Amino acid sequence: MRSGKILLGVLAGLAVGASMGILFAPARGSSTRRKISRKSDEYADELGEKFNEFAESIKDKFEKIRKDANAMAKSGKHLAEDVKAEL
């Protein structure tokens, strides 16, 4: 979770910095609004991609944990059966 928060903070900082740079640039208002709109769309797309990557990595980790838990359960079942057979 910590890396997700850091990534979100970096992306938000980039968006604010780009917006401030555009706002203080000497350009007409309509041109500035188009630039802001375009940049915000780009950042939204990037953020969406990063979120999807983050969600996919969480899904992969959860799947690995689930497989490991199933393997441990099967191993424990076999061990219990072996002990029962010995008794």
JOCORQUI-V685441 format. One record per residue. N is the residue number from 1. RES is the residue in one letter. NEAR is the number of other ideal C-beta (glycine too) atoms within 10 Angstrom. D_CENTER is the distance of its C-alpha to the mean C-alpha in Angstrom with 2 decimals. Layout:
n->[N & N]
res->[RES & RES]
near->[NEAR & NEAR]
d_center->[D_CENTER & D_CENTER]
This chain:
n->[1 & 2 & 3 & 4 & 5 & 6 & 7 & 8 & 9 & 10 & 11 & 12 & 13 & 14 & 15 & 16 & 17 & 18 & 19 & 20 & 21 & 22 & 23 & 24 & 25 & 26 & 27 & 28 & 29 & 30 & 31 & 32 & 33 & 34 & 35 & 36 & 37 & 38 & 39 & 40 & 41 & 42 & 43 & 44 & 45 & 46 & 47 & 48 & 49 & 50 & 51 & 52 & 53 & 54 & 55 & 56 & 57 & 58 & 59 & 60 & 61 & 62 & 63 & 64 & 65 & 66 & 67 & 68 & 69 & 70 & 71 & 72 & 73 & 74 & 75 & 76 & 77 & 78 & 79 & 80 & 81 & 82 & 83 & 84 & 85 & 86 & 87]
res->[M & R & S & G & K & I & L & L & G & V & L & A & G & L & A & V & G & A & S & M & G & I & L & F & A & P & A & R & G & S & S & T & R & R & K & I & S & R & K & S & D & E & Y & A & D & E & L & G & E & K & F & N & E & F & A & E & S & I & K & D & K & F & E & K & I & R & K & D & A & N & A & M & A & K & S & G & K & H & L & A & E & D & V & K & A & E & L]
near->[7 & 6 & 9 & 14 & 9 & 10 & 15 & 14 & 10 & 11 & 16 & 12 & 10 & 14 & 17 & 11 & 10 & 16 & 16 & 10 & 11 & 17 & 11 & 9 & 10 & 5 & 13 & 8 & 7 & 8 & 11 & 16 & 12 & 13 & 17 & 14 & 10 & 11 & 16 & 13 & 10 & 12 & 17 & 12 & 10 & 13 & 16 & 10 & 10 & 15 & 14 & 10 & 11 & 15 & 11 & 10 & 12 & 12 & 10 & 10 & 10 & 10 & 10 & 10 & 10 & 10 & 10 & 10 & 10 & 10 & 10 & 10 & 10 & 10 & 10 & 10 & 10 & 10 & 10 & 10 & 10 & 10 & 9 & 8 & 7 & 6 & 5]
d_center->[8.84 & 10.76 & 8.68 & 5.96 & 9.30 & 10.74 & 8.43 & 8.99 & 12.58 & 13.11 & 12.17 & 14.35 & 17.01 & 17.14 & 17.59 & 20.28 & 21.96 & 22.23 & 23.57 & 26.06 & 27.20 & 27.90 & 29.65 & 31.94 & 32.77 & 36.22 & 35.67 & 36.82 & 34.93 & 34.22 & 32.91 & 30.68 & 29.28 & 28.54 & 26.75 & 24.65 & 23.86 & 22.98 & 20.73 & 18.92 & 18.40 & 17.08 & 14.60 & 13.55 & 13.11 & 11.12 & 8.76 & 8.68 & 8.16 & 5.24 & 3.70 & 5.69 & 5.04 & 2.20 & 4.93 & 7.37 & 7.31 & 7.88 & 10.40 & 11.99 & 12.51 & 13.96 & 16.14 & 17.41 & 18.34 & 20.06 & 22.00 & 23.02 & 24.22 & 26.22 & 27.75 & 28.74 & 30.26 & 32.27 & 33.42 & 34.51 & 36.33 & 38.19 & 39.12 & 40.45 & 42.44 & 43.91 & 44.95 & 46.46 & 48.36 & 49.76 & 50.99]
